[in-house]
Amino acid sequence: MKLTVQVKLLPDVATSAALRATLALCNRAANHVSRVAFTTGTTGKQSLQRLTYTAVKELGLSAQPALHCIRKTAGAYATLRANLAAGNYGPAGSKRRERVEAKPIQFRRDAAQPFDDRCLSWQLDAHTVSIWTVSGRAKDVAFACSPAQAKTLAEYRHGESDLVYRGGNWYLLATCEVPEPESIAPTGGFLGVDLGIANIATTSDGVIHTAKHVNQVRNRSRRVRRRLQRKGTKSSKRRLRRISGREARFAADTNHCIAKRIVTEAQRTCRGIALEDLGGIRGRARLRKPQRVTLHSWSFAQLGTYITYKAKRVGVPVVFADPRYTSQQCSGCGHTAKSNRPNQATFRCTSCGFAEHADVNAARNIAARGVVGWAVSHAADDAAEPTPARRG
């Protein structure tokens, strides 16, 4: 499985200036390639390389950085096509989709740039790197990371690393190919996880990870952004840039902590993890206007991704269950009715009288569906295995 290890670069003033100039030139080249791709309709890597390689080299880039700029642009258009096909920019004919399709992809002056081993070499024992810049090779650039990150880099680093400038700091995001351990059979069943807005995650064991503090931080950030945007002065814009990304980092840290607790509990009790398949939920959900901001700012996919990759690293199996009617179905008798849930937090079965916290009841239904899904998928795998030939 692929993991990304982030290390912080500690360049001196001259090296930092060279890195800034490198990112600026690389992204200017990528914008040129993007304009050619948009004008000609050519977005394949090889085709774009034939069209733009000479012009990109003439901007002052060496061969490998020039190729990476072209490939980065081709990858951006591939991602755009996938998002359009998935309806992430709205249906065909919508204003948002038309705006996206009407102009070429633009790269920021300091957008991330990939480097391969020809442009970037690691000296892991010395905690330094040597990296290509427009001003020449910058050698012995120190970096900082934890001992666990250093161990992962030494054992599993493979492929490209992205140079990132964020919040006044330099980072390298290194790709690592970590082997997956063998999946452990879920002898204890499945731990169901219900994802929600009022409660970020609720497990079938009754553990509730509330969203109260997260929503407080988000609301406070929203108020600060609104006030600074209305002000519109240079100092307010500087502060907006300074605080940008703070909320996203807080949400990511919260999701990491929740995912780690869930995976640790499943591993301790020899269970798998059953998650809701929430693909397309933003398009399906019908909410009142005050709830829409919370829905669209909540990182559904991120928490599920964190749980999935952390589970893979320790061999805990993960299955995705159909989320339909999990909040209306009784986990005791199976009776499904809208009236079973009189309010957000309460579940009371109108058939058997079973009562429970609504999210815990939903998580138990997801756990049960996980068991069924696991049994069905493994029955299909067993049926697909060839039967050994019998000796006559």
N, C-alpha and C positions, 0 to 999 in steps of 0.2 A: 504494500500500500504506500501511496505517496504522502509524505508529510512535509510541511514547510517549517524550517527553523529560522527564526529571526534573530540576527545579531546586530548590535549597534556599533557602527564605525566611529572612530575617534580621530578624524583627520585634523591636521593643523590648518591654519588660515589659508595658506597657499594651495594646499591640496583640496580644501573645501571649495575654493573658487574654481579650481580646475574641474571638479566634479559638477559644479553648477553649470559651467560652460559646456561640459560634455552632455548633460541632460538636455540643455537648451538646443544644441545642435542636432542631437539625435531626434528630438521631437519636432524640430523644424523639418528634418528630412522625412519623418513619418507623416507629417501633414502634407508634404509634397506628394508622397506616394498615395495618400488617401484621396487627394484631389484627382490624381490620375485614375485611381480605381473607380471613383464616383463618375468621372466624365466618360470613361471607356466601358464601364460595367465589368471590368476585369478585376476579380478579387482572389483568384487562386495564387498560391505562393510562387509557383514556377512562372506563371504568366506575368505576374507583377514584377518578378525579378528581371525577366527579359525586357520589360518596358521601362523600368526605372533605375536599374542598377548603375548604369553609367552616370546618370544625372545625380544620384545620391552620392556616388564617389566624388563627383566634382564639387560637392558642398564641403568636402574636407574630411570625410569619414574614411577610415580604413576598411578593408574588405569585410571582415567579420562583423563589426558594428553596422555596416551598411546592410548586410544580409539580415541582421537581427531587426533593423528598422522595418524592412520590407515584410518580414515574417510577422512582426508585431501588428502591422497594419492589416495583413491578410487575416490574422487571428481575430482582430477586432471586428472585421466585416463578417467573419463566420459566426461570431457571438451575436452580432446584430441580426443576422438571418435567423438564428435559432430563437432569439427573443421575439422577432416578428411572427415566426411560425407558431410560437407558443401563445401568442396574443398578449404578451407582456406590455405592449405599447397600444393596446386597444384593438378593436376590430378594424377590418379594412374600411377605409373611408372616414375614420374618426380623425378629429383635428390633431390629436397628439401623434398618431401614427403618421399622418401626412407631414407634420413638422420634422419628424425623425427621418423620413424617407426623402425629404426635399433638399437635404444638404449633406456634404461629406462628413465623415467622422473627424472630430477635432481632438488633438492631443494637447494637453496642457504643457506649458513650458517646462515644468518639473515633473511630468508624468514618469512613471517607473520605466526603466530600460533593462532588458535582459542581457546578461553576459555569460559566455561559455568559458571553458577552461583555456581557450586561447587568449581571451581578453582578461581573465581573472584567475589568479592562482592563490591558493590558501597555504599558509604556513601555520598549521594548527598548533604545533608545539609552542611556537612563539606568539600565538594569538595575533598574527598580522596577516594582511593580504597585499597582493600586488595587483593593481587594476589599471587598465588602459584608460587614458583621458586624452582630450584633444591637445593637451600640453605635453604629452609624452607619458611614459609609464610611471605611475605613482607607486613607489615601493615602500614596504614596511609601514603600511597604514594599520594602526592598531584597531582591534575590535574587542568588544566585551560581550560575554555570554556566560550562562551558568555552566557548572560542570556537567550536568545532564545534557545540555545542548552541545557542548564540546564533544562529548562521547558519541552522540548521535551523528554529528558531522563527521567525526573520524571514521565511524563504521559504515555509515549508510549514504553519505552525500553522493548524489548522482545527477548529472545534468546541469541545467542552467541555474544561475542565481540572479535575482532582480535587484538592481540598485534603486533605492527608494529614498526620497527626501520628504520628510513629514515633520511638521512642528518645529522646524529649525534644526532637526537632527537627521543624521544619515543612517540608513539601515541596509543590510543585505538579507534578502529572503532566499535561503538556499533550499533547493529541492532535495529530499532524501527518500530513497526507496527502502522502506522498512519491511522486512518479511512478516507476514501475518502468521500468528500462531494457529495451531489447529483448533477449530471450533469445538467447544466443550458441549456435550449433550446436555440439554436443560432438564436434568433429572428432577429438579424442584418445580418444574412448570415455567410460567412466564410472569415477569413483573410488568404489569400494564401501566402505561404512562398517558395521562390525559393532559393535553396542552390547551391552555385557555388564556383569556385576557385578564379576568379578575385574579386568577391564580395561574402563574406561569406554567407550572407543572404539578400534577397530583398523581401519586402512585397508588396502585391497588392495595398497598400496605397501609394506606391512610396518611402518608406523609404529604403535606401540602406546602409547596414553595410559593408563597404569596407574592403578588406583583405590587403590593402597596408601596414599598420603598422605591422600586423601579419607576412606577408612575409618578411619584413625587419628584424624582430627579428629572424625568422627562418634562413634566409640567413646568418646573422651575426653568429648565433650559429653554423651553418654548417661550416663556414670558421674557426671558433675557434677550433672546434672538429678536422677538417682535419689537421690544423697546429699542434695541440698537439699530434695527433696520429702519424704524421710523425716524430715528435721529439723523442717520445718513451722513455724519461727519467723518473726517479722516480717522480720528481716534476711535470712533465706534466701529469703523470697518476693520481697523487693526485688531480690535478686541474680538470681533466676529471671527477673523482668521485664527486668532489665538485659541479660541474656545471650540473651533470647528473640530469635529471628531471626538470631542470629550465624551459626549453622550453615547456615541457608538462604541467607544472603548469600554465605558462602564457597562453597557448592555452585554458586550462580548465577555467581559470578565464574569458577570453574573451568570451567563449561560454556561461558561466553562465550569464554574463551581457547582451548579446544579447538575450538569452532565456527569461530573466526576462522582458526586454522591450517588446518583442513580446507578451508574455502572459498578461502583464499588459494592453497593448493596446486592445487585444481581450476581456479581462474582462471588460474594461471600456466601450466598444462599444457593449457589449452583442453579441459577435460573437464567433463562433468556430474557430479552426485553422486547415487549410489544409496543410499537408506536402507531399513532394514527397516520394514515396516508393523507396528508393535507394538501396535496397538489391542487392548485387552482382555487384555494379557499377564498382568496381576496375577490375573485370574480363571482363566487357563489354566495358569499355572505351578504345578508341584507340587514343593515344596522341603522340605528338612528344617527343623525349627523354628529352629535357629541362623541359617539363611539368610533366613528370612522378613523379619526386621527390615531387613536390607540391601536386599532386593527392594523393600519398600514404602517405604523412605526414599530410594531412588534416583530421580532426576527423569528418567524415560524421556522424557516428552513435552517437557520443557523443553529438553534438548539438541537434540532433533529440531527444535523450533520455532526455536531460535537459528540452527541451520545453515540452515534453510529461509529465514528472513527475511534473513539475511546474504547468502545466495546470490542471492536476488531482487534485492537492492540493487545487485549487480554484474553481473546478467544471466546467472548460472550456472544452468542447468536442474537441477531436482531431481525424481527419480522415486522412488516407493516400491515395493519389491519384496516378494513373498511370502516370509516368513522361514522357512517350513517346510523342515526337513531341510537347511538351509544348513550346519549344523555337522556333518552326517553324510555329505554329498555330496562326492565328490572333485572338486576344481576342475580336475584334469588329465584324467581319463577319464569323469567323470560317474557313477561307481559310487556307490550310496547304501546304506550299511549302518551299523547302530549300532556294530558292532565296529570301524569305521574310526576311532573316537575312544576309545582305551583310557583316557584320563584327560582332565582339564580342559584342559591345555595342549597335548596331543599329538594330531596327526592323522597316521594312517598307513593308506593305502588297502590293503585286503586283496585288491584285484584287480590293480592295476598297480604297487603298492609306493611310490607317491608319498608323501613325508613333508613336513610343514610344521607351523608353529605353528597350532593349531586355529583361533584367531580370524582369523589371516591367510587361511587357507583359506576360512573362512566369508565373509570380506569379498570375496574374489575371486568366490565364487559369487554374492554380492549384486550385484557389478559386472556380471557376465555377465547376470543377470536384468534389471538396469537397461537394458542395451543392447537386450535383447529387448522390454522394456516400452516403451521409447522408440520403437522401430521399429513396434510394433503400434499405439501411439496415433497416430503420425504417418501411418501408412498409413490408419487410420480417418478422420483429418482430411482427407487428400487425397481419399479416396473421397466424403466428404460435400460437397466443394466442387463447385459446379455447373459442368458442362462448357460452355464458350462455344459459342453457336449457330453452326453453319456456314452460310456464305452459299451460297445456291443459285445 
